[in-house]
Amino acid sequence: MARREASFICQNCGAVYGRWQGKCDACGEWNTIAEENAASARPQMPGRAPRKGRAFALEALAGATHDAPRLASGIAEFDRVTGGGFVRGSVLLLGGDPGIGKSTLLIQVAATLARAKQRAVYISGEEAVAQVRLRAERLGLAGAQVELAAETSIEDIVATLGEGETPRLVIIDSIQTMWTDLVESAPGTVTQVRASAQALIRFAKRSGTAIILVGHVTKDGQIAGPRVVSTWSMQCCRSKVRARSSSASCARPRTDSVRLTRSACSR
């Protein structure tokens, strides 16, 4: 069995402390430090030696450089924010205020790629499949071949995505609802968010799938919980979505009325 060590982690910035305290010295927030348990070492099978590292090829600094091929989403403003489209194996963290239209925008992106004969998968951890279908019907996207699922287990998600044709785009809505068996913490905690994001990033690099992680935003405008994730993602996009219609759930929304007004690249 792996030895479990208790640590106290700030749920706002991810700072780790040896004991509980009321105020986080790193970000200055109060009552954001919670106790979490993490495995100090991965258990080894009896009689089996630890796995050795695998040698990989090194490349010279000099040589021809080529821009990474990008897959356009079909939405001009979204492609502008992402630098021209999705790069294979890239991970995008999309944040925005609650109800601003993140899920509405992303289902349009997934439907556009699906209509271009690309495999797009939408994983919802907050809504049922029926709710996502209703939103697609209001947007006139019911005919798109987008694959849907309501799941929160990272192990099950990675196993499912590994079957059949490799997806070109996977949307995780949202990263705060995901959990993995590797850590003993509630979904949404820094430890769970970190471990879940790492597993998805490894899958993206291994398979070449572009992944969008949806993150909630706090009242201060900061991405809640996965602030540490934004430093790992290839791009971090804080979006302000504006629509000409009065609400995202109106009877006849316009698919071309979405506008991204602010973006920030973490690298």
KAURVEN-V277568 format. One record per backbone hydrogen bond with DSSP energy under -0.5 kcal/mol. CO is the residue of the C=O (numbers start at 0). NH is the residue of the N-H. If there is no record, write none. Layout:
co->CO nh->NH
co->CO nh->NH
This chain:
co->2 nh->39
co->4 nh->37
co->6 nh->8
co->6 nh->35
co->7 nh->16
co->8 nh->33
co->9 nh->13
co->10 nh->224
co->14 nh->9
co->16 nh->7
co->21 nh->30
co->22 nh->24
co->23 nh->27
co->28 nh->23
co->31 nh->10
co->31 nh->33
co->33 nh->8
co->35 nh->6
co->36 nh->183
co->37 nh->4
co->44 nh->47
co->68 nh->87
co->69 nh->71
co->70 nh->85
co->73 nh->75
co->74 nh->78
co->75 nh->79
co->76 nh->80
co->77 nh->81
co->78 nh->83
co->78 nh->84
co->79 nh->82
co->85 nh->70
co->86 nh->89
co->89 nh->210
co->90 nh->233
co->90 nh->234
co->91 nh->93
co->91 nh->212
co->92 nh->94
co->92 nh->236
co->93 nh->214
co->94 nh->238
co->95 nh->216
co->96 nh->99
co->100 nh->104
co->101 nh->105
co->102 nh->106
co->103 nh->107
co->104 nh->108
co->105 nh->109
co->106 nh->110
co->107 nh->111
co->108 nh->112
co->109 nh->113
co->110 nh->114
co->111 nh->115
co->112 nh->115
co->112 nh->117
co->113 nh->116
co->117 nh->119
co->118 nh->167
co->118 nh->168
co->119 nh->146
co->120 nh->122
co->120 nh->170
co->121 nh->123
co->121 nh->148
co->122 nh->124
co->122 nh->172
co->123 nh->150
co->127 nh->131
co->128 nh->132
co->129 nh->133
co->130 nh->134
co->131 nh->135
co->132 nh->136
co->133 nh->137
co->134 nh->138
co->135 nh->140
co->136 nh->139
co->137 nh->252
co->140 nh->143
co->143 nh->145
co->146 nh->121
co->148 nh->123
co->148 nh->150
co->151 nh->153
co->151 nh->178
co->152 nh->156
co->153 nh->157
co->154 nh->158
co->155 nh->159
co->156 nh->160
co->157 nh->161
co->159 nh->162
co->167 nh->209
co->168 nh->120
co->169 nh->211
co->170 nh->122
co->170 nh->172
co->171 nh->173
co->171 nh->213
co->172 nh->124
co->172 nh->125
co->173 nh->176
co->174 nh->177
co->177 nh->187
co->178 nh->153
co->179 nh->182
co->182 nh->184
co->183 nh->36
co->185 nh->188
co->188 nh->192
co->189 nh->193
co->190 nh->194
co->191 nh->195
co->192 nh->196
co->193 nh->197
co->194 nh->198
co->195 nh->199
co->196 nh->200
co->197 nh->201
co->198 nh->202
co->199 nh->203
co->200 nh->204
co->201 nh->205
co->202 nh->206
co->203 nh->207
co->207 nh->88
co->209 nh->169
co->210 nh->91
co->210 nh->212
co->211 nh->171
co->211 nh->213
co->212 nh->93
co->213 nh->174
co->214 nh->95
co->215 nh->223
co->217 nh->220
co->221 nh->217
co->223 nh->225
co->224 nh->226
co->224 nh->227
co->225 nh->229
co->226 nh->230
co->227 nh->230
co->228 nh->231
co->228 nh->232
co->234 nh->92
co->234 nh->236
co->235 nh->237
co->235 nh->263
co->236 nh->94
co->236 nh->238
co->238 nh->240
co->239 nh->260
co->241 nh->258
co->246 nh->249
co->249 nh->252
co->253 nh->256
co->258 nh->241
co->258 nh->260
